[in-house]
Amino acid sequence: MDTFSDHEDGDPAISATITLAGTISEPHIDQTGSVTLLIQLLGMKVFVVWPPTANDLEWFSNKYGIRYGTIFEAALQRLEFSECIIFKQGQYEHLGPCYIHGVLSPLNSAVAGVPVVHSNLRSQADMTMLWERGIVTRKKSRTIVEKATVKDIKCWFARG
C-alpha cells in the first residue's frame, strides 16, 4: 500500500519544478527514504537516471549537496546503468529512493513530485538513508552557503 506524504495540515506534500527551454538540472538526489511520484504537467523533460549502486553512490558521495559546478558530463562517463526517460506531458513515473538523476528541459516545462512511502521499499530506503547519514557525519568542513543553510534550518525548527 502506497502512502503519500503530507503536511501537518493534511495537504499533500507536492512540489513543482517549472523550467524554461534549455534548462539543465545537474545530477542530484531528491529523497533517500521514499519514492518520488513524478507527473509531467507541461512540455517535456529528459531525465537521465542512475540507480543507487555501490559504485554510483561512492562516486557521488563527495558531490552530494554541492550547490555549484557542473558534473553532468563526468556522471555520464563514470556512473553505471544509466537510463534515459523522455517524459512528455501527462506521463508519470516513480523515481526510487536515492536514484541519482539529471534533467534536461528542451521545452518550457513543469513537473510535479510527490513523496511516496511503501513498505516494499524499506530495505532500499534504509540502505540509502544510512549512506546519506555517513556523508553528513563525515563531512567536517562546510562552505559559507552550507553554514547559512544549516543556521536557517535550526532557526526554522526553533520557531517550530
Chimera marker file (.cmm) of the C-alpha trace (Angstrom):
<marker_set name="trace">
<marker id="1" x="0.000" y="0.000" z="0.000" r="1" g="1" b="0" radius="0.5"/>
<marker id="2" x="1.385" y="3.387" z="-1.023" r="1" g="1" b="0" radius="0.5"/>
<marker id="3" x="1.246" y="6.236" z="1.450" r="1" g="1" b="0" radius="0.5"/>
<marker id="4" x="1.546" y="9.745" z="0.088" r="1" g="1" b="0" radius="0.5"/>
<marker id="5" x="3.437" y="12.171" z="2.279" r="1" g="1" b="0" radius="0.5"/>
<marker id="6" x="1.500" y="15.137" z="3.560" r="1" g="1" b="0" radius="0.5"/>
<marker id="7" x="1.967" y="18.257" z="5.625" r="1" g="1" b="0" radius="0.5"/>
<marker id="8" x="0.772" y="18.582" z="9.216" r="1" g="1" b="0" radius="0.5"/>
<marker id="9" x="-2.481" y="20.159" z="7.988" r="1" g="1" b="0" radius="0.5"/>
<marker id="10" x="-3.210" y="17.105" z="5.812" r="1" g="1" b="0" radius="0.5"/>
<marker id="11" x="-2.441" y="18.780" z="2.484" r="1" g="1" b="0" radius="0.5"/>
<marker id="12" x="-0.344" y="16.598" z="0.179" r="1" g="1" b="0" radius="0.5"/>
<marker id="13" x="3.397" y="17.339" z="0.052" r="1" g="1" b="0" radius="0.5"/>
<marker id="14" x="3.527" y="18.170" z="-3.649" r="1" g="1" b="0" radius="0.5"/>
<marker id="15" x="6.381" y="20.116" z="-5.196" r="1" g="1" b="0" radius="0.5"/>
<marker id="16" x="6.595" y="21.514" z="-8.712" r="1" g="1" b="0" radius="0.5"/>
<marker id="17" x="9.589" y="22.445" z="-10.827" r="1" g="1" b="0" radius="0.5"/>
<marker id="18" x="8.994" y="24.864" z="-13.667" r="1" g="1" b="0" radius="0.5"/>
<marker id="19" x="11.832" y="25.348" z="-16.161" r="1" g="1" b="0" radius="0.5"/>
<marker id="20" x="12.493" y="27.324" z="-19.306" r="1" g="1" b="0" radius="0.5"/>
<marker id="21" x="13.573" y="25.622" z="-22.515" r="1" g="1" b="0" radius="0.5"/>
<marker id="22" x="17.293" y="24.879" z="-22.381" r="1" g="1" b="0" radius="0.5"/>
<marker id="23" x="17.472" y="24.419" z="-18.611" r="1" g="1" b="0" radius="0.5"/>
<marker id="24" x="19.850" y="21.719" z="-17.365" r="1" g="1" b="0" radius="0.5"/>
<marker id="25" x="19.486" y="20.416" z="-13.804" r="1" g="1" b="0" radius="0.5"/>
<marker id="26" x="22.741" y="18.848" z="-12.645" r="1" g="1" b="0" radius="0.5"/>
<marker id="27" x="22.672" y="15.262" z="-11.297" r="1" g="1" b="0" radius="0.5"/>
<marker id="28" x="21.169" y="15.189" z="-7.813" r="1" g="1" b="0" radius="0.5"/>
<marker id="29" x="19.069" y="13.086" z="-5.437" r="1" g="1" b="0" radius="0.5"/>
<marker id="30" x="15.593" y="14.199" z="-4.349" r="1" g="1" b="0" radius="0.5"/>
<marker id="31" x="14.970" y="11.825" z="-1.449" r="1" g="1" b="0" radius="0.5"/>
<marker id="32" x="16.807" y="8.943" z="0.164" r="1" g="1" b="0" radius="0.5"/>
<marker id="33" x="13.936" y="7.486" z="2.169" r="1" g="1" b="0" radius="0.5"/>
<marker id="34" x="10.997" y="7.495" z="-0.211" r="1" g="1" b="0" radius="0.5"/>
<marker id="35" x="9.954" y="7.124" z="-3.815" r="1" g="1" b="0" radius="0.5"/>
<marker id="36" x="9.004" y="10.239" z="-5.768" r="1" g="1" b="0" radius="0.5"/>
<marker id="37" x="5.953" y="10.043" z="-7.992" r="1" g="1" b="0" radius="0.5"/>
<marker id="38" x="6.762" y="12.379" z="-10.894" r="1" g="1" b="0" radius="0.5"/>
<marker id="39" x="3.962" y="13.800" z="-13.050" r="1" g="1" b="0" radius="0.5"/>
<marker id="40" x="4.832" y="15.788" z="-16.176" r="1" g="1" b="0" radius="0.5"/>
<marker id="41" x="2.407" y="18.719" z="-16.145" r="1" g="1" b="0" radius="0.5"/>
<marker id="42" x="3.603" y="20.740" z="-19.124" r="1" g="1" b="0" radius="0.5"/>
<marker id="43" x="6.045" y="20.360" z="-22.000" r="1" g="1" b="0" radius="0.5"/>
<marker id="44" x="8.763" y="17.728" z="-21.928" r="1" g="1" b="0" radius="0.5"/>
<marker id="45" x="11.790" y="16.789" z="-19.848" r="1" g="1" b="0" radius="0.5"/>
<marker id="46" x="14.580" y="14.299" z="-20.479" r="1" g="1" b="0" radius="0.5"/>
<marker id="47" x="15.606" y="12.503" z="-17.288" r="1" g="1" b="0" radius="0.5"/>
<marker id="48" x="18.950" y="10.700" z="-17.129" r="1" g="1" b="0" radius="0.5"/>
<marker id="49" x="18.634" y="8.323" z="-14.171" r="1" g="1" b="0" radius="0.5"/>
<marker id="50" x="21.190" y="6.142" z="-12.365" r="1" g="1" b="0" radius="0.5"/>
<marker id="51" x="20.254" y="3.523" z="-9.739" r="1" g="1" b="0" radius="0.5"/>
<marker id="52" x="21.884" y="3.724" z="-6.304" r="1" g="1" b="0" radius="0.5"/>
<marker id="53" x="24.534" y="1.061" z="-6.909" r="1" g="1" b="0" radius="0.5"/>
<marker id="54" x="27.506" y="0.914" z="-4.527" r="1" g="1" b="0" radius="0.5"/>
<marker id="55" x="29.769" y="2.222" z="-7.311" r="1" g="1" b="0" radius="0.5"/>
<marker id="56" x="27.470" y="5.131" z="-8.179" r="1" g="1" b="0" radius="0.5"/>
<marker id="57" x="26.883" y="6.152" z="-4.557" r="1" g="1" b="0" radius="0.5"/>
<marker id="58" x="30.616" y="6.024" z="-3.827" r="1" g="1" b="0" radius="0.5"/>
<marker id="59" x="31.381" y="8.277" z="-6.819" r="1" g="1" b="0" radius="0.5"/>
<marker id="60" x="28.535" y="10.649" z="-5.942" r="1" g="1" b="0" radius="0.5"/>
<marker id="61" x="29.247" y="10.827" z="-2.196" r="1" g="1" b="0" radius="0.5"/>
<marker id="62" x="31.719" y="13.721" z="-2.469" r="1" g="1" b="0" radius="0.5"/>
<marker id="63" x="29.430" y="15.591" z="-4.868" r="1" g="1" b="0" radius="0.5"/>
<marker id="64" x="26.132" y="15.206" z="-3.000" r="1" g="1" b="0" radius="0.5"/>
<marker id="65" x="24.831" y="18.545" z="-1.763" r="1" g="1" b="0" radius="0.5"/>
<marker id="66" x="27.127" y="20.679" z="-3.930" r="1" g="1" b="0" radius="0.5"/>
<marker id="67" x="25.271" y="23.807" z="-4.949" r="1" g="1" b="0" radius="0.5"/>
<marker id="68" x="27.545" y="24.893" z="-7.790" r="1" g="1" b="0" radius="0.5"/>
<marker id="69" x="29.688" y="23.420" z="-10.527" r="1" g="1" b="0" radius="0.5"/>
<marker id="70" x="28.929" y="21.024" z="-13.339" r="1" g="1" b="0" radius="0.5"/>
<marker id="71" x="29.206" y="17.272" z="-13.033" r="1" g="1" b="0" radius="0.5"/>
<marker id="72" x="26.750" y="16.094" z="-15.710" r="1" g="1" b="0" radius="0.5"/>
<marker id="73" x="29.410" y="15.138" z="-18.260" r="1" g="1" b="0" radius="0.5"/>
<marker id="74" x="31.513" y="13.354" z="-15.636" r="1" g="1" b="0" radius="0.5"/>
<marker id="75" x="28.424" y="11.500" z="-14.371" r="1" g="1" b="0" radius="0.5"/>
<marker id="76" x="27.617" y="10.311" z="-17.904" r="1" g="1" b="0" radius="0.5"/>
<marker id="77" x="31.162" y="8.972" z="-18.253" r="1" g="1" b="0" radius="0.5"/>
<marker id="78" x="31.547" y="7.446" z="-14.789" r="1" g="1" b="0" radius="0.5"/>
<marker id="79" x="28.193" y="6.237" z="-13.448" r="1" g="1" b="0" radius="0.5"/>
<marker id="80" x="26.782" y="2.860" z="-14.434" r="1" g="1" b="0" radius="0.5"/>
<marker id="81" x="23.387" y="1.581" z="-15.609" r="1" g="1" b="0" radius="0.5"/>
<marker id="82" x="22.084" y="4.930" z="-16.827" r="1" g="1" b="0" radius="0.5"/>
<marker id="83" x="18.581" y="5.127" z="-18.232" r="1" g="1" b="0" radius="0.5"/>
<marker id="84" x="17.182" y="7.942" z="-20.352" r="1" g="1" b="0" radius="0.5"/>
<marker id="85" x="13.487" y="8.739" z="-19.898" r="1" g="1" b="0" radius="0.5"/>
<marker id="86" x="11.764" y="11.152" z="-22.270" r="1" g="1" b="0" radius="0.5"/>
<marker id="87" x="8.956" y="12.475" z="-20.155" r="1" g="1" b="0" radius="0.5"/>
<marker id="88" x="6.025" y="14.072" z="-22.017" r="1" g="1" b="0" radius="0.5"/>
<marker id="89" x="3.033" y="15.986" z="-20.720" r="1" g="1" b="0" radius="0.5"/>
<marker id="90" x="0.589" y="13.689" z="-18.921" r="1" g="1" b="0" radius="0.5"/>
<marker id="91" x="3.108" y="10.910" z="-18.208" r="1" g="1" b="0" radius="0.5"/>
<marker id="92" x="4.019" y="9.788" z="-14.714" r="1" g="1" b="0" radius="0.5"/>
<marker id="93" x="6.834" y="7.665" z="-13.319" r="1" g="1" b="0" radius="0.5"/>
<marker id="94" x="8.175" y="6.529" z="-9.955" r="1" g="1" b="0" radius="0.5"/>
<marker id="95" x="11.743" y="7.550" z="-9.093" r="1" g="1" b="0" radius="0.5"/>
<marker id="96" x="13.180" y="5.194" z="-6.479" r="1" g="1" b="0" radius="0.5"/>
<marker id="97" x="14.875" y="6.179" z="-3.210" r="1" g="1" b="0" radius="0.5"/>
<marker id="98" x="18.325" y="7.699" z="-3.716" r="1" g="1" b="0" radius="0.5"/>
<marker id="99" x="18.218" y="7.480" z="-7.518" r="1" g="1" b="0" radius="0.5"/>
<marker id="100" x="20.682" y="9.964" z="-8.961" r="1" g="1" b="0" radius="0.5"/>
<marker id="101" x="19.187" y="11.935" z="-11.829" r="1" g="1" b="0" radius="0.5"/>
<marker id="102" x="19.904" y="14.924" z="-14.038" r="1" g="1" b="0" radius="0.5"/>
<marker id="103" x="17.251" y="16.647" z="-16.120" r="1" g="1" b="0" radius="0.5"/>
<marker id="104" x="17.316" y="18.409" z="-19.480" r="1" g="1" b="0" radius="0.5"/>
<marker id="105" x="14.386" y="20.637" z="-20.456" r="1" g="1" b="0" radius="0.5"/>
<marker id="106" x="14.231" y="21.040" z="-24.245" r="1" g="1" b="0" radius="0.5"/>
<marker id="107" x="10.897" y="22.909" z="-23.925" r="1" g="1" b="0" radius="0.5"/>
<marker id="108" x="9.314" y="25.151" z="-21.335" r="1" g="1" b="0" radius="0.5"/>
<marker id="109" x="8.058" y="22.573" z="-18.870" r="1" g="1" b="0" radius="0.5"/>
<marker id="110" x="6.734" y="21.759" z="-15.428" r="1" g="1" b="0" radius="0.5"/>
<marker id="111" x="6.912" y="18.548" z="-13.414" r="1" g="1" b="0" radius="0.5"/>
<marker id="112" x="5.249" y="17.789" z="-10.068" r="1" g="1" b="0" radius="0.5"/>
<marker id="113" x="6.727" y="15.470" z="-7.461" r="1" g="1" b="0" radius="0.5"/>
<marker id="114" x="5.011" y="13.680" z="-4.589" r="1" g="1" b="0" radius="0.5"/>
<marker id="115" x="6.965" y="11.660" z="-1.999" r="1" g="1" b="0" radius="0.5"/>
<marker id="116" x="5.531" y="8.144" z="-1.573" r="1" g="1" b="0" radius="0.5"/>
<marker id="117" x="6.372" y="5.629" z="1.155" r="1" g="1" b="0" radius="0.5"/>
<marker id="118" x="5.810" y="1.930" z="0.559" r="1" g="1" b="0" radius="0.5"/>
<marker id="119" x="6.668" y="-1.000" z="2.840" r="1" g="1" b="0" radius="0.5"/>
<marker id="120" x="8.255" y="-2.939" z="-0.060" r="1" g="1" b="0" radius="0.5"/>
<marker id="121" x="10.941" y="-0.250" z="-0.327" r="1" g="1" b="0" radius="0.5"/>
<marker id="122" x="12.012" y="-0.298" z="3.302" r="1" g="1" b="0" radius="0.5"/>
<marker id="123" x="15.329" y="-2.128" z="2.862" r="1" g="1" b="0" radius="0.5"/>
<marker id="124" x="16.382" y="0.123" z="-0.029" r="1" g="1" b="0" radius="0.5"/>
<marker id="125" x="15.308" y="3.252" z="1.851" r="1" g="1" b="0" radius="0.5"/>
<marker id="126" x="17.177" y="2.135" z="4.998" r="1" g="1" b="0" radius="0.5"/>
<marker id="127" x="20.349" y="1.464" z="2.980" r="1" g="1" b="0" radius="0.5"/>
<marker id="128" x="20.270" y="4.816" z="1.224" r="1" g="1" b="0" radius="0.5"/>
<marker id="129" x="19.478" y="6.774" z="4.396" r="1" g="1" b="0" radius="0.5"/>
<marker id="130" x="22.499" y="5.130" z="6.067" r="1" g="1" b="0" radius="0.5"/>
<marker id="131" x="24.603" y="6.212" z="3.076" r="1" g="1" b="0" radius="0.5"/>
<marker id="132" x="23.354" y="9.795" z="3.448" r="1" g="1" b="0" radius="0.5"/>
<marker id="133" x="23.933" y="9.788" z="7.211" r="1" g="1" b="0" radius="0.5"/>
<marker id="134" x="27.515" y="8.654" z="6.642" r="1" g="1" b="0" radius="0.5"/>
<marker id="135" x="28.128" y="11.571" z="4.297" r="1" g="1" b="0" radius="0.5"/>
<marker id="136" x="26.619" y="14.118" z="6.657" r="1" g="1" b="0" radius="0.5"/>
<marker id="137" x="28.536" y="12.867" z="9.698" r="1" g="1" b="0" radius="0.5"/>
<marker id="138" x="31.944" y="12.585" z="7.986" r="1" g="1" b="0" radius="0.5"/>
<marker id="139" x="31.846" y="15.994" z="6.360" r="1" g="1" b="0" radius="0.5"/>
<marker id="140" x="33.869" y="18.187" z="8.702" r="1" g="1" b="0" radius="0.5"/>
<marker id="141" x="34.121" y="21.482" z="6.804" r="1" g="1" b="0" radius="0.5"/>
<marker id="142" x="31.211" y="23.429" z="5.441" r="1" g="1" b="0" radius="0.5"/>
<marker id="143" x="31.026" y="26.160" z="2.826" r="1" g="1" b="0" radius="0.5"/>
<marker id="144" x="29.606" y="29.558" z="3.773" r="1" g="1" b="0" radius="0.5"/>
<marker id="145" x="26.366" y="28.670" z="1.941" r="1" g="1" b="0" radius="0.5"/>
<marker id="146" x="26.091" y="25.336" z="3.781" r="1" g="1" b="0" radius="0.5"/>
<marker id="147" x="26.683" y="27.009" z="7.150" r="1" g="1" b="0" radius="0.5"/>
<marker id="148" x="23.983" y="29.600" z="6.405" r="1" g="1" b="0" radius="0.5"/>
<marker id="149" x="21.572" y="26.864" z="5.290" r="1" g="1" b="0" radius="0.5"/>
<marker id="150" x="22.143" y="24.847" z="8.489" r="1" g="1" b="0" radius="0.5"/>
<marker id="151" x="21.654" y="28.012" z="10.569" r="1" g="1" b="0" radius="0.5"/>
<marker id="152" x="18.381" y="28.765" z="8.726" r="1" g="1" b="0" radius="0.5"/>
<marker id="153" x="17.152" y="25.203" z="9.311" r="1" g="1" b="0" radius="0.5"/>
<marker id="154" x="17.972" y="25.371" z="13.032" r="1" g="1" b="0" radius="0.5"/>
<marker id="155" x="16.101" y="28.703" z="13.310" r="1" g="1" b="0" radius="0.5"/>
<marker id="156" x="13.105" y="27.293" z="11.477" r="1" g="1" b="0" radius="0.5"/>
<marker id="157" x="12.923" y="24.292" z="13.839" r="1" g="1" b="0" radius="0.5"/>
<marker id="158" x="13.392" y="26.548" z="16.888" r="1" g="1" b="0" radius="0.5"/>
<marker id="159" x="10.330" y="28.569" z="15.840" r="1" g="1" b="0" radius="0.5"/>
<marker id="160" x="8.545" y="25.248" z="15.479" r="1" g="1" b="0" radius="0.5"/>
<link id1="1" id2="2" r="1" g="1" b="0" radius="0.2"/>
<link id1="2" id2="3" r="1" g="1" b="0" radius="0.2"/>
<link id1="3" id2="4" r="1" g="1" b="0" radius="0.2"/>
<link id1="4" id2="5" r="1" g="1" b="0" radius="0.2"/>
<link id1="5" id2="6" r="1" g="1" b="0" radius="0.2"/>
<link id1="6" id2="7" r="1" g="1" b="0" radius="0.2"/>
<link id1="7" id2="8" r="1" g="1" b="0" radius="0.2"/>
<link id1="8" id2="9" r="1" g="1" b="0" radius="0.2"/>
<link id1="9" id2="10" r="1" g="1" b="0" radius="0.2"/>
<link id1="10" id2="11" r="1" g="1" b="0" radius="0.2"/>
<link id1="11" id2="12" r="1" g="1" b="0" radius="0.2"/>
<link id1="12" id2="13" r="1" g="1" b="0" radius="0.2"/>
<link id1="13" id2="14" r="1" g="1" b="0" radius="0.2"/>
<link id1="14" id2="15" r="1" g="1" b="0" radius="0.2"/>
<link id1="15" id2="16" r="1" g="1" b="0" radius="0.2"/>
<link id1="16" id2="17" r="1" g="1" b="0" radius="0.2"/>
<link id1="17" id2="18" r="1" g="1" b="0" radius="0.2"/>
<link id1="18" id2="19" r="1" g="1" b="0" radius="0.2"/>
<link id1="19" id2="20" r="1" g="1" b="0" radius="0.2"/>
<link id1="20" id2="21" r="1" g="1" b="0" radius="0.2"/>
<link id1="21" id2="22" r="1" g="1" b="0" radius="0.2"/>
<link id1="22" id2="23" r="1" g="1" b="0" radius="0.2"/>
<link id1="23" id2="24" r="1" g="1" b="0" radius="0.2"/>
<link id1="24" id2="25" r="1" g="1" b="0" radius="0.2"/>
<link id1="25" id2="26" r="1" g="1" b="0" radius="0.2"/>
<link id1="26" id2="27" r="1" g="1" b="0" radius="0.2"/>
<link id1="27" id2="28" r="1" g="1" b="0" radius="0.2"/>
<link id1="28" id2="29" r="1" g="1" b="0" radius="0.2"/>
<link id1="29" id2="30" r="1" g="1" b="0" radius="0.2"/>
<link id1="30" id2="31" r="1" g="1" b="0" radius="0.2"/>
<link id1="31" id2="32" r="1" g="1" b="0" radius="0.2"/>
<link id1="32" id2="33" r="1" g="1" b="0" radius="0.2"/>
<link id1="33" id2="34" r="1" g="1" b="0" radius="0.2"/>
<link id1="34" id2="35" r="1" g="1" b="0" radius="0.2"/>
<link id1="35" id2="36" r="1" g="1" b="0" radius="0.2"/>
<link id1="36" id2="37" r="1" g="1" b="0" radius="0.2"/>
<link id1="37" id2="38" r="1" g="1" b="0" radius="0.2"/>
<link id1="38" id2="39" r="1" g="1" b="0" radius="0.2"/>
<link id1="39" id2="40" r="1" g="1" b="0" radius="0.2"/>
<link id1="40" id2="41" r="1" g="1" b="0" radius="0.2"/>
<link id1="41" id2="42" r="1" g="1" b="0" radius="0.2"/>
<link id1="42" id2="43" r="1" g="1" b="0" radius="0.2"/>
<link id1="43" id2="44" r="1" g="1" b="0" radius="0.2"/>
<link id1="44" id2="45" r="1" g="1" b="0" radius="0.2"/>
<link id1="45" id2="46" r="1" g="1" b="0" radius="0.2"/>
<link id1="46" id2="47" r="1" g="1" b="0" radius="0.2"/>
<link id1="47" id2="48" r="1" g="1" b="0" radius="0.2"/>
<link id1="48" id2="49" r="1" g="1" b="0" radius="0.2"/>
<link id1="49" id2="50" r="1" g="1" b="0" radius="0.2"/>
<link id1="50" id2="51" r="1" g="1" b="0" radius="0.2"/>
<link id1="51" id2="52" r="1" g="1" b="0" radius="0.2"/>
<link id1="52" id2="53" r="1" g="1" b="0" radius="0.2"/>
<link id1="53" id2="54" r="1" g="1" b="0" radius="0.2"/>
<link id1="54" id2="55" r="1" g="1" b="0" radius="0.2"/>
<link id1="55" id2="56" r="1" g="1" b="0" radius="0.2"/>
<link id1="56" id2="57" r="1" g="1" b="0" radius="0.2"/>
<link id1="57" id2="58" r="1" g="1" b="0" radius="0.2"/>
<link id1="58" id2="59" r="1" g="1" b="0" radius="0.2"/>
<link id1="59" id2="60" r="1" g="1" b="0" radius="0.2"/>
<link id1="60" id2="61" r="1" g="1" b="0" radius="0.2"/>
<link id1="61" id2="62" r="1" g="1" b="0" radius="0.2"/>
<link id1="62" id2="63" r="1" g="1" b="0" radius="0.2"/>
<link id1="63" id2="64" r="1" g="1" b="0" radius="0.2"/>
<link id1="64" id2="65" r="1" g="1" b="0" radius="0.2"/>
<link id1="65" id2="66" r="1" g="1" b="0" radius="0.2"/>
<link id1="66" id2="67" r="1" g="1" b="0" radius="0.2"/>
<link id1="67" id2="68" r="1" g="1" b="0" radius="0.2"/>
<link id1="68" id2="69" r="1" g="1" b="0" radius="0.2"/>
<link id1="69" id2="70" r="1" g="1" b="0" radius="0.2"/>
<link id1="70" id2="71" r="1" g="1" b="0" radius="0.2"/>
<link id1="71" id2="72" r="1" g="1" b="0" radius="0.2"/>
<link id1="72" id2="73" r="1" g="1" b="0" radius="0.2"/>
<link id1="73" id2="74" r="1" g="1" b="0" radius="0.2"/>
<link id1="74" id2="75" r="1" g="1" b="0" radius="0.2"/>
<link id1="75" id2="76" r="1" g="1" b="0" radius="0.2"/>
<link id1="76" id2="77" r="1" g="1" b="0" radius="0.2"/>
<link id1="77" id2="78" r="1" g="1" b="0" radius="0.2"/>
<link id1="78" id2="79" r="1" g="1" b="0" radius="0.2"/>
<link id1="79" id2="80" r="1" g="1" b="0" radius="0.2"/>
<link id1="80" id2="81" r="1" g="1" b="0" radius="0.2"/>
<link id1="81" id2="82" r="1" g="1" b="0" radius="0.2"/>
<link id1="82" id2="83" r="1" g="1" b="0" radius="0.2"/>
<link id1="83" id2="84" r="1" g="1" b="0" radius="0.2"/>
<link id1="84" id2="85" r="1" g="1" b="0" radius="0.2"/>
<link id1="85" id2="86" r="1" g="1" b="0" radius="0.2"/>
<link id1="86" id2="87" r="1" g="1" b="0" radius="0.2"/>
<link id1="87" id2="88" r="1" g="1" b="0" radius="0.2"/>
<link id1="88" id2="89" r="1" g="1" b="0" radius="0.2"/>
<link id1="89" id2="90" r="1" g="1" b="0" radius="0.2"/>
<link id1="90" id2="91" r="1" g="1" b="0" radius="0.2"/>
<link id1="91" id2="92" r="1" g="1" b="0" radius="0.2"/>
<link id1="92" id2="93" r="1" g="1" b="0" radius="0.2"/>
<link id1="93" id2="94" r="1" g="1" b="0" radius="0.2"/>
<link id1="94" id2="95" r="1" g="1" b="0" radius="0.2"/>
<link id1="95" id2="96" r="1" g="1" b="0" radius="0.2"/>
<link id1="96" id2="97" r="1" g="1" b="0" radius="0.2"/>
<link id1="97" id2="98" r="1" g="1" b="0" radius="0.2"/>
<link id1="98" id2="99" r="1" g="1" b="0" radius="0.2"/>
<link id1="99" id2="100" r="1" g="1" b="0" radius="0.2"/>
<link id1="100" id2="101" r="1" g="1" b="0" radius="0.2"/>
<link id1="101" id2="102" r="1" g="1" b="0" radius="0.2"/>
<link id1="102" id2="103" r="1" g="1" b="0" radius="0.2"/>
<link id1="103" id2="104" r="1" g="1" b="0" radius="0.2"/>
<link id1="104" id2="105" r="1" g="1" b="0" radius="0.2"/>
<link id1="105" id2="106" r="1" g="1" b="0" radius="0.2"/>
<link id1="106" id2="107" r="1" g="1" b="0" radius="0.2"/>
<link id1="107" id2="108" r="1" g="1" b="0" radius="0.2"/>
<link id1="108" id2="109" r="1" g="1" b="0" radius="0.2"/>
<link id1="109" id2="110" r="1" g="1" b="0" radius="0.2"/>
<link id1="110" id2="111" r="1" g="1" b="0" radius="0.2"/>
<link id1="111" id2="112" r="1" g="1" b="0" radius="0.2"/>
<link id1="112" id2="113" r="1" g="1" b="0" radius="0.2"/>
<link id1="113" id2="114" r="1" g="1" b="0" radius="0.2"/>
<link id1="114" id2="115" r="1" g="1" b="0" radius="0.2"/>
<link id1="115" id2="116" r="1" g="1" b="0" radius="0.2"/>
<link id1="116" id2="117" r="1" g="1" b="0" radius="0.2"/>
<link id1="117" id2="118" r="1" g="1" b="0" radius="0.2"/>
<link id1="118" id2="119" r="1" g="1" b="0" radius="0.2"/>
<link id1="119" id2="120" r="1" g="1" b="0" radius="0.2"/>
<link id1="120" id2="121" r="1" g="1" b="0" radius="0.2"/>
<link id1="121" id2="122" r="1" g="1" b="0" radius="0.2"/>
<link id1="122" id2="123" r="1" g="1" b="0" radius="0.2"/>
<link id1="123" id2="124" r="1" g="1" b="0" radius="0.2"/>
<link id1="124" id2="125" r="1" g="1" b="0" radius="0.2"/>
<link id1="125" id2="126" r="1" g="1" b="0" radius="0.2"/>
<link id1="126" id2="127" r="1" g="1" b="0" radius="0.2"/>
<link id1="127" id2="128" r="1" g="1" b="0" radius="0.2"/>
<link id1="128" id2="129" r="1" g="1" b="0" radius="0.2"/>
<link id1="129" id2="130" r="1" g="1" b="0" radius="0.2"/>
<link id1="130" id2="131" r="1" g="1" b="0" radius="0.2"/>
<link id1="131" id2="132" r="1" g="1" b="0" radius="0.2"/>
<link id1="132" id2="133" r="1" g="1" b="0" radius="0.2"/>
<link id1="133" id2="134" r="1" g="1" b="0" radius="0.2"/>
<link id1="134" id2="135" r="1" g="1" b="0" radius="0.2"/>
<link id1="135" id2="136" r="1" g="1" b="0" radius="0.2"/>
<link id1="136" id2="137" r="1" g="1" b="0" radius="0.2"/>
<link id1="137" id2="138" r="1" g="1" b="0" radius="0.2"/>
<link id1="138" id2="139" r="1" g="1" b="0" radius="0.2"/>
<link id1="139" id2="140" r="1" g="1" b="0" radius="0.2"/>
<link id1="140" id2="141" r="1" g="1" b="0" radius="0.2"/>
<link id1="141" id2="142" r="1" g="1" b="0" radius="0.2"/>
<link id1="142" id2="143" r="1" g="1" b="0" radius="0.2"/>
<link id1="143" id2="144" r="1" g="1" b="0" radius="0.2"/>
<link id1="144" id2="145" r="1" g="1" b="0" radius="0.2"/>
<link id1="145" id2="146" r="1" g="1" b="0" radius="0.2"/>
<link id1="146" id2="147" r="1" g="1" b="0" radius="0.2"/>
<link id1="147" id2="148" r="1" g="1" b="0" radius="0.2"/>
<link id1="148" id2="149" r="1" g="1" b="0" radius="0.2"/>
<link id1="149" id2="150" r="1" g="1" b="0" radius="0.2"/>
<link id1="150" id2="151" r="1" g="1" b="0" radius="0.2"/>
<link id1="151" id2="152" r="1" g="1" b="0" radius="0.2"/>
<link id1="152" id2="153" r="1" g="1" b="0" radius="0.2"/>
<link id1="153" id2="154" r="1" g="1" b="0" radius="0.2"/>
<link id1="154" id2="155" r="1" g="1" b="0" radius="0.2"/>
<link id1="155" id2="156" r="1" g="1" b="0" radius="0.2"/>
<link id1="156" id2="157" r="1" g="1" b="0" radius="0.2"/>
<link id1="157" id2="158" r="1" g="1" b="0" radius="0.2"/>
<link id1="158" id2="159" r="1" g="1" b="0" radius="0.2"/>
<link id1="159" id2="160" r="1" g="1" b="0" radius="0.2"/>
</marker_set>
